[in-house]
Amino acid sequence: WTKKTGIYYYVFARMRRGRLDASTSSSLPSRRRIDHLSCVLSNRTSSSSSSTSIHIYGAIVMDIQCENNNKASLERGTSVPGSCSYVPGGVGRNMCETLGALALVSSSRDGLNVHMHSQIGDDFGRKMVEQLQRELKVDVKDVRTDFGTRTSTVVALLDARDGDNELFACVADVADVEIPLRNVNSSSGTRFVVCDANLSEEALRNVVNGKDPHHECVFFEPTSVAKSVKIASIVDMVDATSPNAKELREMANALRRKLAPGSPPSPCPFNPNLKFASAQDALNVLAGDLQILHSHGVKVVFLTLGELGSIVSSSCVESGKTRYAHVGAAKVNGTNISVVGAGDAFVAGTVYKLASSSKVKFNFKENVDAAAFGSKVAAACLETTSNSLGSSPENISKLEKLVREENNSRNSSSRIVELTPLIAAFP
């Protein structure tokens, strides 16, 4: 994997399903490179002192999803009958679509403004961006079209025999997203900056340059195990992050190596496959890794555990203590259609809930409430063939119902289930 081009195995749980029109899917352009992305944050200002702007920095990707029929076995060296779909994707774009829909259904109450920062080629990428602007009122003025390149492309092969559409293999033609040093403007509103790890390390540093700790929050989305280590370049500016178990271990190891080059991969390398029977088991194994992030200033880690839900690890600056809570996976109504995109939906719901606060404090209850709402949004995503929830009136109605129920909730603290690691955790 290099800055200019890469072919790598991609964590596909965050890409969306669906189809573009025939005219788009019939003519895929040649292999694409991103050589430069220019997104300036100087316009990151809110319209009033009470408004909050959410700025998402990340890749916009065309996902080509191929799956066998439920009777054909995937084998090397031969073809099998199946189907292919051309799907607007990319971690940043997926989060932006769901956040745009959430802001749309609650704009009169919360005053949230969603902005997308990325770059596309002069091809099908334009339709993806136009949809965000036309249907969800997302500000896309900082999504630039590079007429000399094409939109990033990912090809994934899904195994549909068991009905779960598990990832069998994947090739990604995606380059690091580059962003120049931003201008820092003062603003009376709150800014929530979400960076996915498709940005290069230099771009990540440029985005968080001049962060205002009183009005600006930074959320780092690790994207994949290989890319999650990029947090080391900006960890002192990161307020929150959302790794899975393997991403957390790699992030913690990257920070250990930064402090002590040549240090071992883990202080306690039990359960190397990082498979857990319960959230308590996960905390027992990963508490030291969580503490590594907190010791570098990360206020909250939303550790995602798939069907086990998530662990909220919240650091209290005043007391120097860390509190842990388990948030169970929300109930999926009906059949679980696809796990594709649930991770992005969780992050979008979590960021929305945090950003909806009049002043983001990252206190324990606020963090747990955010994860609980994120879990509900992820469950809504699991009930559909989409991996982001702004592409149809039905999905937007689901979000509107969730927001209405959340606003009417009067006793959200009852869902807090605190955990304690078996052994005291140290970095």
C-alpha positions in Angstrom: 0.0 0.0 0.0 1.4 3.4 -1.1 0.2 6.9 -1.1 -0.5 6.9 -4.9 -2.1 3.6 -5.5 -2.9 0.5 -3.5 -4.3 -3.0 -3.7 -5.2 -4.4 -0.4 -7.7 -6.4 1.5 -10.4 -4.1 2.7 -12.7 -4.3 5.7 -16.0 -4.4 3.8 -18.5 -4.2 6.7 -18.9 -0.5 6.0 -19.8 -0.5 2.3 -23.3 -0.2 1.0 -25.5 -2.3 -1.3 -27.7 -1.0 -4.2 -27.4 -0.3 -7.9 -26.7 2.7 -10.1 -28.5 3.1 -13.4 -27.5 1.1 -16.4 -25.8 4.0 -18.2 -23.4 4.4 -15.3 -22.7 0.7 -14.6 -22.1 -0.2 -18.3 -18.9 1.9 -18.7 -16.4 1.6 -15.9 -13.4 3.8 -16.5 -9.8 2.7 -16.2 -7.9 2.2 -12.9 -8.0 5.3 -10.9 -5.4 7.2 -8.8 -5.8 10.0 -6.5 -2.8 12.3 -6.7 -4.2 15.3 -4.9 -7.1 16.4 -2.8 -7.7 20.0 -1.9 -10.3 20.7 0.7 -10.1 24.0 2.6 -11.8 24.2 6.0 -11.8 28.0 6.1 -15.6 28.0 5.6 -16.3 25.8 8.6 -18.4 28.4 10.3 -21.9 28.0 11.7 -24.8 30.3 11.0 -25.6 31.0 14.6 -24.1 30.6 18.0 -26.4 27.6 18.7 -25.7 25.6 15.5 -23.4 22.7 15.1 -21.5 21.8 12.0 -20.3 18.3 11.3 -17.4 18.1 8.8 -16.6 14.7 7.3 -13.2 14.1 5.7 -12.8 10.9 3.8 -13.0 8.9 0.6 -15.9 8.6 -1.9 -15.7 5.2 -3.5 -17.5 3.2 -6.1 -18.0 -0.3 -4.6 -18.5 -3.2 -7.1 -20.1 -6.0 -5.1 -20.2 -9.4 -6.6 -21.9 -12.4 -4.9 -22.5 -16.0 -5.9 -25.9 -17.5 -5.8 -26.8 -19.5 -2.7 -26.0 -22.8 -4.3 -22.7 -22.1 -5.9 -19.4 -22.6 -4.0 -16.7 -20.0 -4.5 -13.6 -21.7 -5.9 -10.2 -20.6 -7.2 -9.6 -20.8 -10.9 -13.2 -20.9 -12.1 -16.3 -18.8 -12.4 -19.7 -19.3 -10.6 -23.1 -17.9 -11.4 -24.1 -14.8 -9.4 -24.8 -11.1 -9.6 -22.9 -7.8 -9.5 -24.0 -4.4 -8.2 -22.4 -0.9 -8.6 -22.8 0.8 -5.2 -21.9 4.3 -4.0 -19.6 3.8 -1.0 -16.6 4.8 1.0 -16.5 5.1 4.8 -16.7 8.9 4.7 -19.5 9.0 2.2 -21.5 6.4 4.0 -21.3 8.3 7.3 -22.2 11.5 5.5 -25.3 10.1 3.9 -26.7 8.8 7.2 -25.7 12.0 9.1 -27.3 14.1 6.4 -30.5 12.2 6.8 -30.5 12.5 10.6 -29.8 16.2 10.3 -32.7 16.5 7.8 -35.3 14.9 10.0 -34.2 16.9 13.1 -32.9 20.2 11.6 -35.7 22.3 13.2 -34.7 21.0 16.7 -30.9 20.5 16.6 -29.6 22.9 14.0 -27.1 20.5 12.6 -25.2 21.3 9.3 -23.4 18.5 7.5 -20.4 19.1 5.2 -18.5 16.6 3.1 -14.9 17.1 2.1 -13.4 14.8 -0.5 -12.4 14.5 -4.2 -13.9 12.6 -7.1 -13.2 12.0 -10.8 -15.3 13.3 -13.6 -17.4 10.2 -13.7 -20.0 8.3 -11.6 -18.7 10.1 -8.5 -20.6 13.2 -9.5 -23.9 11.4 -9.2 -23.0 10.3 -5.7 -22.2 13.8 -4.6 -25.3 15.3 -6.4 -27.5 12.9 -4.4 -26.0 14.1 -1.1 -26.7 17.7 -2.0 -30.1 17.3 -3.7 -31.8 14.9 -1.4 -30.1 15.5 2.0 -29.0 19.1 1.8 -25.4 18.2 2.6 -22.9 21.0 1.9 -20.6 19.5 -0.8 -18.8 22.7 -2.0 -15.5 21.2 -0.7 -15.9 18.0 -2.8 -13.7 18.7 -5.7 -13.8 17.1 -9.1 -10.4 16.1 -10.6 -10.8 15.9 -14.3 -7.6 14.0 -14.7 -8.5 11.0 -12.5 -11.4 8.7 -11.7 -13.3 8.0 -8.5 -11.8 5.3 -6.3 -13.1 1.8 -6.9 -13.3 -1.3 -4.7 -14.3 -4.7 -6.0 -15.5 -7.2 -3.3 -16.5 -10.8 -3.6 -19.2 -11.9 -1.1 -20.1 -15.4 -0.2 -23.9 -15.7 -0.1 -24.2 -19.4 0.5 -25.2 -19.0 4.2 -27.3 -15.9 3.6 -24.8 -13.6 5.5 -23.0 -12.2 2.5 -19.6 -12.5 4.3 -16.6 -11.0 2.6 -14.6 -13.7 0.6 -12.0 -11.5 -1.1 -11.6 -7.8 -2.0 -9.4 -5.6 -4.1 -9.3 -1.9 -3.6 -8.0 0.7 -6.0 -7.9 3.6 -3.6 -5.2 6.1 -2.7 -4.6 8.1 0.4 -6.7 11.3 0.4 -4.6 14.4 0.6 -5.7 17.7 2.2 -3.7 20.9 2.4 -3.1 22.8 5.6 -6.4 24.5 6.5 -7.0 28.1 7.5 -8.2 28.4 11.0 -11.2 30.7 11.5 -12.9 31.5 14.8 -16.5 30.6 15.2 -19.1 30.8 18.0 -20.7 27.5 16.9 -19.5 24.0 17.7 -17.6 22.0 15.0 -17.5 18.3 14.9 -14.7 17.0 12.7 -14.9 13.3 11.6 -11.8 11.9 9.8 -11.7 8.5 8.3 -8.3 6.8 7.9 -8.4 7.0 4.1 -6.6 10.3 4.7 -2.8 10.3 4.6 -1.0 11.1 7.8 -0.1 14.5 6.5 -3.7 15.2 5.5 -4.9 14.1 9.0 -2.4 16.6 10.6 -3.6 19.3 8.2 -7.2 18.8 9.1 -6.7 19.0 12.9 -4.3 21.9 12.6 -5.2 24.7 14.9 -7.9 22.8 16.6 -10.0 25.0 19.0 -10.4 22.8 22.1 -13.3 24.9 23.3 -15.5 24.7 20.2 -14.1 21.8 18.1 -14.2 18.0 18.6 -12.3 15.4 16.5 -13.6 11.9 15.9 -11.2 9.4 14.2 -12.7 6.5 12.3 -10.0 3.8 11.9 -11.5 2.3 8.6 -9.3 -0.8 8.7 -6.7 -2.6 10.7 -3.9 -1.5 8.4 -4.9 2.1 8.3 -5.9 2.4 12.0 -2.3 3.0 13.0 -2.4 6.5 11.4 -4.0 7.7 14.7 -0.4 7.9 16.0 0.2 11.1 13.9 -2.7 13.0 15.5 -3.6 11.2 18.7 -3.0 14.3 20.9 -5.9 16.0 18.9 -8.3 13.1 18.9 -11.3 13.3 21.3 -13.1 10.1 20.3 -12.6 7.0 18.1 -14.5 3.9 17.1 -12.2 0.8 16.5 -13.2 -2.8 16.5 -11.0 -5.2 18.6 -8.3 -5.8 16.0 -8.1 -2.1 15.1 -7.8 -1.1 18.8 -4.9 -3.6 19.3 -3.1 -2.1 16.2 -3.7 1.4 17.3 -2.4 0.8 20.8 0.7 -1.1 19.5 1.4 1.9 17.1 1.4 4.2 20.1 3.6 1.8 22.2 6.1 1.7 19.4 6.1 5.5 19.2 7.0 5.7 22.8 9.4 2.8 22.9 10.6 1.6 19.5 11.1 -2.1 19.4 8.5 -2.7 22.2 6.6 -6.0 22.1 3.3 -6.2 20.2 1.2 -6.3 23.3 1.7 -6.3 27.1 -0.7 -9.2 27.4 -1.0 -11.2 24.1 -3.7 -13.6 25.3 -6.6 -14.4 22.9 -4.6 -13.5 19.8 -7.6 -14.0 17.5 -9.6 -11.5 19.6 -12.7 -13.5 19.6 -14.9 -13.0 22.7 -17.9 -14.7 24.3 -19.0 -11.6 26.1 -18.3 -7.9 26.5 -16.7 -8.6 29.8 -14.2 -11.0 28.1 -13.4 -8.4 25.6 -12.7 -5.8 28.3 -10.5 -8.2 30.3 -8.3 -8.6 27.2 -8.3 -5.1 25.8 -8.4 -2.8 28.9 -4.7 -2.2 28.6 -5.1 -1.2 25.0 -7.9 1.2 25.9 -5.7 2.8 28.5 -3.0 3.4 26.0 -5.4 5.6 24.0 -6.6 7.4 27.1 -3.1 8.1 28.3 -2.5 10.0 25.0 -5.6 12.2 25.6 -8.4 10.3 23.8 -11.5 11.1 25.9 -13.7 8.2 24.8 -13.3 5.0 22.8 -16.4 3.3 21.3 -15.1 -0.3 21.0 -17.4 -2.1 18.6 -17.9 -5.8 19.1 -20.4 -6.8 16.4 -23.3 -8.8 17.7 -22.1 -8.3 21.3 -22.7 -4.6 21.0 -20.1 -2.1 22.1 -18.0 -1.1 25.1 -17.8 2.6 26.0 -14.5 3.4 27.6 -14.7 6.9 29.0 -11.8 8.8 30.6 -12.4 11.3 33.3 -9.7 14.0 33.1 -10.5 15.4 36.6 -10.3 12.1 38.5 -7.9 10.3 36.2 -10.2 7.3 36.3 -11.7 5.4 33.4 -15.3 4.1 33.5 -16.5 1.3 31.2 -20.0 0.5 30.1 -21.5 -2.2 27.9 -24.1 -1.1 25.3 -25.9 -4.1 23.8 -26.7 -4.4 20.2 -30.1 -3.0 19.4 -32.8 -5.4 18.3 -33.2 -6.0 14.6 -36.8 -6.1 13.6 -37.3 -8.9 11.1 -34.6 -10.7 9.2 -31.1 -9.4 9.3 -30.7 -8.7 5.6 -27.1 -7.6 5.5 -24.3 -6.7 7.9 -22.8 -4.4 5.2 -22.5 -0.9 6.4 -23.5 -1.4 10.0 -20.2 0.0 11.3 -20.6 3.3 9.4 -24.2 3.6 10.6 -23.1 3.1 14.2 -20.6 5.9 13.9 -23.0 8.2 12.2 -25.6 7.7 14.9 -23.0 8.1 17.7 -21.6 11.3 16.2 -25.2 12.7 15.6 -26.1 12.1 19.3 -22.9 13.7 20.5 -23.1 16.7 18.2 -26.8 17.3 19.1 -25.7 18.2 22.7 -25.7 21.9 23.4 -22.1 21.6 24.5 -20.2 18.4 23.9 -18.6 17.4 27.3 -17.8 13.7 26.6 -19.0 12.8 30.1 -19.8 9.2 30.9 -23.6 9.3 30.5 -23.4 11.4 27.3 -21.0 8.9 25.8 -23.1 5.9 26.7 -26.3 7.6 25.4 -24.5 8.3 22.1 -23.4 4.6 21.7 -26.9 3.4 22.5 -28.4 5.7 19.8 -25.6 4.6 17.4 -26.6 1.0 18.0 -30.2 1.7 17.1 -29.1 3.4 13.8 -26.9 0.4 13.0 -29.9 -2.0 13.6 -32.0 0.1 11.2 -29.2 -0.4 8.7 -29.2 -4.1 9.2 -32.8 -4.2 8.3 -32.2 -2.9 4.8 -30.1 -3.7 1.7 -28.4 -0.3 2.1 -25.5 0.4 4.3 -26.4 4.1 4.7 -29.8 5.4 5.5 -30.4 8.4 3.3 -31.2 6.7 0.0 -34.9 6.1 0.3 -38.0 7.6 2.0 -38.5 4.3 3.9 -35.0 4.6 5.5 -35.4 8.2 6.3 -38.7 7.5 8.0 -36.9 4.9 10.2 -34.5 7.6 11.2 -37.2 10.1 11.9 -38.9 7.6 14.2 -35.6 6.9 16.0 -35.0 10.6 16.5 -38.5 11.2 17.8 -38.3 8.3 20.2 -34.9 9.6 21.4 -36.2 13.1 22.0 -39.1 11.7 24.0 -36.9 9.4 26.2 -36.9 10.5 29.8 -34.8 7.8 31.5 -31.9 7.0 29.2 -29.5 6.4 32.2 -31.3 3.1 33.0 -29.5 1.4 30.1 -26.1 1.9 31.6 -24.4 -1.4 32.4 -21.0 -0.7 34.0 -18.1 -3.1 33.7 -14.9 -3.5 35.5 -11.8 -5.3 34.0 -10.7 -8.5 35.8 -7.3 -7.0 36.3 -6.5 -3.3 36.8 -5.6 -1.9 33.4 -2.3 -0.1 32.8 -1.0 1.2 29.5 
